[in-house]
């Protein structure tokens, strides 16, 4: 590629040659490298190794997303009342553009499937703000909802119930600790309906849901109960012993975490006010459940188990 820049070294060359691959500017007369740092404006400054990465990094428009009913590919007519030259349109043209905007909005949702997706993803955006979910979780939830719609699992059921159950499954799959009770309270859906929809989705779609990490349950209960870091560390050591002996298998992880924290409070003598009822309120379980877990740990002779 040649440009009309005079060489400042020899002063005889009328043109210079630019090499975009090496980033050099070379004199066509003497071959002197004038500069080895050029600004390439015909290509982006980033690199992409596949089509998906190129689409994600491109700044020519908003990236595509599964959390939109049209995947973010629809065009929108602007709301300004000016033409391409910046001049104000007359009354006739302004009326025509208003009709075009109206019909453009109507044609974006032209089937019951699109209407259902638009409603579902609108509710998904609300759940994202309430639960503080990342964009990756929202994309995963939108993907699972599209699969459920293709399998006709949404038919005959409420959109809110299916969508909330999918959000709970995504939180479990991505390791974000959100209990079924928490999501049911935030979404204003009964826990029984939510658990039924969740079991149906796991069975029909074959979702692989990992087991809840008990360490995260300990951290959550400890934060709710304002327990010190020393007691929390002691509880984690006891939980490691419980996990090795597989005592907590099939048990409510929040109940096991509350029981372990109660034992740690007895060991460290942190505060006499931290009772079973206090930890039951912090973990969302009953006192009877904590006492049952205590008897099981005593029967299995877990290390660091002390009763006072």
C-alpha positions as CSV (number, residue, x, y, z in Angstrom):
1,X,0.0,0.0,0.0
2,X,1.4,3.4,-1.0
3,X,0.7,6.8,0.6
4,X,1.8,10.3,-0.4
5,X,4.2,10.9,2.5
6,X,7.7,12.4,1.5
7,X,10.6,10.6,3.1
8,X,12.4,12.8,5.6
9,X,15.7,10.8,5.4
10,X,16.7,11.0,1.7
11,X,14.3,13.7,0.6
12,X,14.1,12.2,-2.9
13,X,11.4,9.7,-2.5
14,X,7.9,11.0,-3.3
15,X,6.1,8.0,-1.9
16,X,6.5,5.6,1.0
17,X,5.3,2.0,1.4
18,X,3.4,1.0,4.5
19,X,3.3,-2.7,5.5
20,X,0.3,-3.4,7.7
21,X,1.6,-6.8,8.7
22,X,4.9,-5.7,10.2
23,X,3.7,-2.1,11.0
24,X,6.5,-0.4,9.2
25,X,6.7,2.6,6.9
26,X,9.4,2.2,4.2
27,X,10.8,4.8,1.8
28,X,10.3,3.6,-1.8
29,X,13.6,5.4,-3.0
30,X,16.2,4.4,-0.4
31,X,14.4,1.5,1.5
32,X,14.9,3.2,4.8
33,X,12.4,2.3,7.5
34,X,10.9,5.6,8.6
35,X,8.7,4.2,11.3
36,X,7.9,0.8,12.8
37,X,4.7,1.8,14.6
38,X,1.7,2.7,12.5
39,X,-1.9,3.0,13.4
40,X,-4.0,0.5,11.5
41,X,-7.5,1.9,11.1
42,X,-8.8,-0.5,8.6
43,X,-8.8,-3.4,11.1
44,X,-9.9,-3.7,14.8
45,X,-7.2,-3.6,17.5
46,X,-8.4,-6.9,19.0
47,X,-8.0,-10.5,17.7
48,X,-10.6,-13.2,17.4
49,X,-9.9,-16.9,17.0
50,X,-13.5,-18.0,16.1
51,X,-16.7,-16.5,14.8
52,X,-18.4,-16.4,18.3
53,X,-15.5,-14.4,19.8
54,X,-15.5,-12.0,16.8
55,X,-19.3,-11.4,17.3
56,X,-18.9,-10.9,21.0
57,X,-16.0,-8.3,20.5
58,X,-17.5,-6.5,17.6
59,X,-18.7,-3.0,18.4
60,X,-20.9,-2.5,15.3
61,X,-23.9,-3.3,17.5
62,X,-25.2,-5.0,20.6
63,X,-24.0,-8.6,21.0
64,X,-26.5,-11.3,20.4
65,X,-28.1,-12.9,23.5
66,X,-30.4,-15.8,24.2
67,X,-32.1,-13.7,26.8
68,X,-34.0,-11.7,24.1
69,X,-37.0,-13.2,22.3
70,X,-35.4,-12.3,19.0
71,X,-31.8,-13.0,20.2
72,X,-31.1,-9.2,19.8
73,X,-31.2,-9.3,16.0
74,X,-34.2,-7.1,15.4
75,X,-33.8,-3.6,14.0
76,X,-35.4,-0.5,15.7
77,X,-36.4,2.7,14.0
78,X,-35.1,5.7,15.9
79,X,-37.4,8.1,17.7
80,X,-35.8,11.3,16.4
81,X,-37.9,13.5,14.1
82,X,-35.0,14.3,11.8
83,X,-33.7,12.8,8.5
84,X,-30.2,11.6,7.6
85,X,-29.1,15.2,7.0
86,X,-30.2,16.3,10.4
87,X,-33.1,18.4,9.1
88,X,-36.5,18.3,10.7
89,X,-39.1,16.2,8.7
90,X,-42.3,17.7,7.6
91,X,-45.7,16.7,9.0
92,X,-46.5,14.2,6.3
93,X,-43.2,12.4,6.5
94,X,-43.3,12.4,10.4
95,X,-46.8,10.8,10.3
96,X,-45.5,8.1,7.9
97,X,-42.5,7.4,10.1
98,X,-44.8,7.0,13.2
99,X,-46.9,4.4,11.3
100,X,-43.7,2.6,10.3
101,X,-42.4,2.5,13.9
102,X,-45.7,1.1,15.1
103,X,-45.8,-1.7,12.5
104,X,-42.1,-2.4,13.0
105,X,-42.9,-2.9,16.7
106,X,-45.8,-5.1,16.0
107,X,-44.0,-7.3,13.5
108,X,-41.2,-8.2,16.0
109,X,-43.7,-10.3,18.0
110,X,-45.8,-12.2,15.5
111,X,-46.3,-15.7,17.0
112,X,-47.4,-17.1,20.4
113,X,-43.9,-18.5,20.9
114,X,-42.4,-15.1,20.6
115,X,-44.9,-13.6,23.0
116,X,-44.2,-16.3,25.6
117,X,-40.4,-15.7,25.2
118,X,-40.8,-12.0,25.6
119,X,-42.9,-12.3,28.7
120,X,-40.5,-15.0,30.2
121,X,-37.3,-13.0,29.5
122,X,-38.9,-9.9,31.0
123,X,-39.5,-11.8,34.2
124,X,-36.0,-13.2,34.0
125,X,-34.6,-9.7,33.9
126,X,-36.5,-8.9,37.1
127,X,-35.1,-12.1,38.8
128,X,-31.6,-11.1,37.7
129,X,-31.9,-7.8,39.6
130,X,-33.5,-9.3,42.7
131,X,-31.0,-12.2,43.0
132,X,-27.9,-10.4,41.7
133,X,-27.2,-13.0,39.1
134,X,-24.3,-12.6,36.5
135,X,-24.9,-12.5,32.8
136,X,-23.6,-16.0,32.3
137,X,-26.3,-17.4,34.6
138,X,-29.0,-15.4,32.7
139,X,-27.7,-16.8,29.4
140,X,-27.8,-20.4,30.8
141,X,-31.3,-19.9,32.1
142,X,-32.5,-18.5,28.8
143,X,-31.0,-21.5,27.0
144,X,-32.7,-24.0,29.3
145,X,-36.0,-22.2,28.9
146,X,-35.8,-22.4,25.2
147,X,-35.2,-26.1,25.4
148,X,-38.2,-26.5,27.8
149,X,-40.3,-24.6,25.3
150,X,-39.2,-26.8,22.4
151,X,-40.1,-29.9,24.4
152,X,-43.5,-28.3,25.2
153,X,-42.9,-28.4,28.9
154,X,-44.2,-24.9,29.5
155,X,-47.6,-25.7,28.1
156,X,-50.2,-26.1,30.9
157,X,-47.9,-24.5,33.5
158,X,-47.2,-21.0,34.6
159,X,-44.3,-19.2,33.0
160,X,-43.2,-17.8,36.3
161,X,-43.1,-21.2,37.9
162,X,-41.0,-22.8,35.1
163,X,-38.7,-19.8,34.9
164,X,-38.0,-19.6,38.6
165,X,-37.3,-23.4,38.8
166,X,-34.8,-22.9,35.9
167,X,-33.1,-20.1,37.8
168,X,-32.8,-22.3,40.8
169,X,-31.3,-25.1,38.7
170,X,-28.8,-22.7,37.1
171,X,-27.8,-21.5,40.6
172,X,-27.2,-25.0,41.7
173,X,-25.3,-25.9,38.5
174,X,-23.0,-22.8,38.7
175,X,-22.3,-23.1,42.4
176,X,-24.2,-20.0,43.5
177,X,-25.8,-20.7,46.8
178,X,-29.4,-19.8,46.6
179,X,-31.8,-22.0,48.5
180,X,-35.2,-23.0,47.3
181,X,-36.9,-21.1,50.1
182,X,-35.0,-17.9,49.2
183,X,-35.9,-18.0,45.6
184,X,-39.5,-18.9,46.4
185,X,-39.8,-15.9,48.7
186,X,-38.2,-13.5,46.2
187,X,-40.3,-14.7,43.3
188,X,-43.6,-14.9,45.3
189,X,-44.2,-18.5,44.3
190,X,-45.1,-21.4,46.6
191,X,-42.2,-23.6,47.5
192,X,-44.2,-26.7,46.7
193,X,-45.0,-25.5,43.1
194,X,-41.3,-24.5,42.6
195,X,-40.0,-27.9,43.8
196,X,-42.4,-29.7,41.6
197,X,-41.4,-27.8,38.5
198,X,-37.7,-28.2,39.4
199,X,-38.0,-32.0,39.6
200,X,-39.9,-32.1,36.3
201,X,-37.3,-30.1,34.5
202,X,-34.4,-32.2,35.9
203,X,-36.1,-35.4,34.8
204,X,-37.4,-34.3,31.4
205,X,-34.3,-32.3,30.3
206,X,-31.7,-34.6,31.9
207,X,-30.0,-31.8,33.8
208,X,-26.9,-32.7,35.8
209,X,-27.2,-30.9,39.1
210,X,-24.2,-31.1,41.4
211,X,-24.5,-31.5,45.2
212,X,-24.6,-28.4,47.3
213,X,-21.3,-27.5,48.8
214,X,-21.7,-27.6,52.6
215,X,-18.9,-25.1,53.1
216,X,-20.9,-22.4,51.4
217,X,-23.8,-23.2,53.7
218,X,-21.6,-22.8,56.7
219,X,-20.5,-19.4,55.5
220,X,-24.1,-18.3,54.9
221,X,-25.4,-19.4,58.3
222,X,-22.4,-17.9,60.0
223,X,-22.9,-14.6,58.3
224,X,-26.6,-14.6,59.3
225,X,-25.8,-15.4,62.9
226,X,-22.8,-13.0,63.2
227,X,-20.4,-15.8,64.2
228,X,-16.7,-15.1,64.4
229,X,-14.1,-16.3,61.9
230,X,-12.5,-18.6,64.5
231,X,-15.7,-20.5,65.0
232,X,-16.3,-20.6,61.3
233,X,-12.9,-22.3,60.7
234,X,-13.6,-24.8,63.5
235,X,-16.9,-25.6,61.8
236,X,-15.2,-26.2,58.5
237,X,-12.8,-28.7,60.1
238,X,-15.7,-30.6,61.6
239,X,-17.5,-30.5,58.3
240,X,-14.5,-32.1,56.5
241,X,-14.7,-35.0,59.0
242,X,-18.4,-35.3,58.3
243,X,-17.8,-35.3,54.6
244,X,-15.1,-38.0,54.8
245,X,-17.4,-40.3,56.8
246,X,-20.4,-39.5,54.4
247,X,-22.7,-38.8,57.4
248,X,-24.3,-35.8,55.8
249,X,-25.4,-37.6,52.6
250,X,-29.1,-37.1,51.9
251,X,-29.4,-34.6,54.7
252,X,-30.4,-30.9,54.4
253,X,-27.0,-29.1,54.0
254,X,-28.3,-26.0,55.8
255,X,-29.3,-28.2,58.8
256,X,-25.9,-29.9,58.9
257,X,-24.2,-26.5,58.6
258,X,-26.2,-25.1,61.5
259,X,-25.5,-28.2,63.6
260,X,-21.7,-28.0,62.9
261,X,-21.7,-24.3,63.8
262,X,-23.5,-25.1,67.1
263,X,-20.8,-27.6,67.9
264,X,-18.1,-25.1,67.0
265,X,-19.7,-22.5,69.3
266,X,-19.5,-25.0,72.2
267,X,-15.9,-25.8,71.4
268,X,-14.7,-22.2,71.1
269,X,-17.0,-20.9,73.9
270,X,-17.8,-17.9,71.7
271,X,-21.2,-16.8,73.1
272,X,-23.8,-18.3,75.3
273,X,-26.5,-16.5,73.4
274,X,-25.9,-18.7,70.3
275,X,-28.4,-21.4,71.0
276,X,-30.1,-24.0,68.8
277,X,-33.1,-21.8,68.3
278,X,-31.0,-18.9,67.2
279,X,-29.1,-21.0,64.7
280,X,-32.4,-22.5,63.5
281,X,-33.7,-19.1,62.7
282,X,-30.4,-18.2,60.9
283,X,-30.4,-21.3,58.8
284,X,-34.2,-21.6,58.1
285,X,-34.6,-25.0,59.7
286,X,-36.3,-26.2,62.9
287,X,-34.7,-26.9,66.3
288,X,-35.8,-30.5,66.1
289,X,-33.8,-31.0,62.9
290,X,-30.7,-29.6,64.6
291,X,-31.2,-31.9,67.6
292,X,-31.6,-34.9,65.3
293,X,-28.4,-34.1,63.5
294,X,-26.6,-33.7,66.8
295,X,-27.7,-37.2,67.9
296,X,-26.5,-38.6,64.6
297,X,-23.1,-37.0,64.9
298,X,-22.7,-38.3,68.5
299,X,-23.7,-41.8,67.4
300,X,-21.0,-41.7,64.6
301,X,-18.4,-40.3,67.0
302,X,-17.3,-37.4,64.9
303,X,-14.0,-35.8,65.9
304,X,-14.1,-32.5,67.8
305,X,-17.6,-33.5,69.0
306,X,-18.2,-32.1,72.5
307,X,-21.4,-31.6,74.5
308,X,-21.5,-29.1,77.3
